[in-house]
Amino acid sequence: MKGLLSRVLVVVSGAEASISAARYAIALSKAYGSEVTAAYVVDTASIMQLTASRIFVDDESVEYERSLEDTGRRYLAFVAELAKAKGVAVSTLLLRGSIAGEIVKAAEDTGADCIIMGGGEREAGFRDILIEANREIARTSSCPILVIKGGAGENAYKRA
C-alpha cells in the first residue's frame, strides 16, 4: 500500500521560506522514504505581461528570463546538495510559465501526494507574486498543501 506522503513536490522560489520548505521535504524523505521533487518556475507569464505593458523591452525580458533561469538552477542545485548531505535523493524540475499553473501541473505529472511550500514570505521583491501564486496553488491543486512556516524546516532538517 502506498503511503500518504510517498511522493512530494516542494516549491522552490529562492525565498528563504522556500528553502525552509525544501529542508522540511528532505527531512520528510529521510524519516519516511518519501520521493521528493523540487520545482522552480521561471515566471515567463509575468515577464510577458511586463513586456506587453512596455515595462520591459524585448531585450530586457530575454535578459531577465535568463537571469531567473540561472537563479533557478542555482537554487535547485543547492537543494540537491542539502539532500545529498542527508543521504537522500531529490529530483529537480526547472519549469517555465505561470508559477501556480506549472506547480499544479508538475504535482499531477509526478503523482505528488502533497505540495510543500514556504509560508510567511517577507522579502519585499517576492511577497506579492509569491503570495498570489501560493493562493492559486492552494485553490487549484487537487492534492493537499503543506505550508512550512518559521523555523520548522530548519528544525526538521537538523533532526534528520
C-alpha positions in Angstrom: 0.0 0.0 0.0 1.3 3.4 -0.9 2.0 5.8 2.0 0.2 9.1 2.4 3.4 11.1 1.6 5.2 8.7 -0.8 5.8 11.5 -3.3 6.0 15.2 -2.5 6.6 18.2 -4.6 8.4 21.2 -3.0 8.1 24.6 -4.4 11.5 26.4 -4.6 11.4 30.2 -5.2 14.7 31.3 -3.8 13.0 33.0 -0.9 14.2 31.8 2.5 10.8 30.3 3.3 11.0 28.1 0.2 14.5 26.8 1.3 12.9 26.1 4.7 10.2 24.1 2.9 12.9 22.2 0.9 14.7 21.3 4.2 11.4 20.1 5.6 10.8 17.9 2.5 14.3 16.5 2.8 13.7 15.6 6.5 10.4 14.0 5.4 12.2 11.9 2.9 14.8 10.9 5.4 12.2 9.9 8.0 9.6 8.3 5.7 11.3 7.5 2.5 9.3 10.0 0.5 10.3 10.7 -3.0 11.0 14.4 -3.3 10.8 16.6 -6.4 11.9 20.2 -6.1 10.5 22.6 -8.7 11.5 26.1 -9.6 9.3 28.1 -12.1 10.8 30.7 -14.3 7.8 33.1 -14.3 7.5 33.7 -18.0 3.9 34.7 -17.6 4.8 37.7 -15.6 7.7 38.6 -17.9 5.2 38.5 -20.9 2.9 40.8 -19.0 5.7 43.3 -18.2 6.8 43.2 -21.9 3.2 43.7 -23.2 2.7 46.7 -20.9 6.0 48.1 -22.1 7.7 48.0 -18.6 10.3 45.7 -20.3 11.6 45.9 -23.8 12.2 42.6 -25.6 16.0 42.6 -24.8 15.3 43.3 -21.1 12.8 40.4 -20.9 15.2 38.0 -22.5 17.9 39.0 -20.1 15.6 38.8 -17.1 14.3 35.4 -18.1 17.9 34.1 -18.5 18.7 35.6 -15.0 15.7 33.8 -13.5 16.7 30.6 -15.2 20.3 30.8 -13.8 18.9 31.6 -10.3 16.6 28.6 -10.5 19.4 26.3 -11.4 21.5 27.6 -8.5 18.6 27.1 -6.0 17.8 23.6 -7.3 21.5 22.7 -7.1 21.5 24.0 -3.5 18.5 21.9 -2.6 20.1 18.8 -4.2 23.3 19.5 -2.1 21.1 19.8 1.1 19.5 16.4 0.2 22.9 14.8 -0.5 24.2 15.9 2.9 21.3 14.0 4.5 21.8 10.9 2.2 18.6 11.3 0.2 17.9 11.9 -3.4 15.9 14.8 -4.8 14.7 15.1 -8.3 14.6 18.7 -9.7 12.4 20.4 -12.3 13.2 23.8 -13.9 9.8 24.9 -15.4 8.6 27.9 -17.4 5.2 29.5 -17.3 2.9 30.8 -14.6 4.1 29.7 -11.1 0.8 28.3 -9.9 -0.1 26.6 -13.2 3.3 24.9 -13.6 3.4 23.8 -10.0 -0.1 22.3 -10.1 0.7 20.6 -13.4 4.0 19.2 -12.0 2.2 17.8 -9.0 -0.2 16.0 -11.3 2.6 14.8 -13.6 4.8 13.5 -10.8 1.9 11.9 -8.9 2.6 14.0 -5.8 0.6 13.2 -2.7 1.3 16.7 -1.3 2.8 20.0 -2.4 5.1 21.6 0.2 5.7 25.3 0.1 7.1 28.0 2.4 4.9 30.4 4.2 5.4 33.8 5.6 7.4 35.3 2.8 8.8 38.6 4.0 11.2 39.5 1.2 9.7 42.6 -0.5 10.5 41.6 -4.0 8.9 38.2 -3.7 5.9 39.0 -1.5 3.0 39.9 -3.9 3.9 37.5 -6.6 4.5 34.5 -4.3 1.6 35.1 -2.1 -0.7 35.2 -5.1 1.0 32.1 -6.6 0.6 30.3 -3.3 -3.1 31.2 -3.1 -3.6 30.0 -6.7 -1.8 26.7 -6.0 -4.0 26.1 -2.9 -7.1 27.0 -4.8 -6.4 24.8 -7.9 -4.4 21.9 -6.6 -6.1 18.5 -6.4 -3.7 17.3 -3.7 -3.1 18.6 -0.2 -0.8 21.5 0.5 1.6 21.7 3.4 2.8 25.2 4.3 6.1 25.3 6.3 6.3 28.4 8.5 9.0 29.9 10.6 11.9 27.6 11.6 10.0 24.4 11.2 12.0 23.4 8.1 15.4 24.1 9.7 14.5 22.3 12.9 13.3 19.2 11.0 16.4 19.2 8.8 18.7 19.4 11.8 16.9 16.5 13.4 17.0 14.3 10.3 
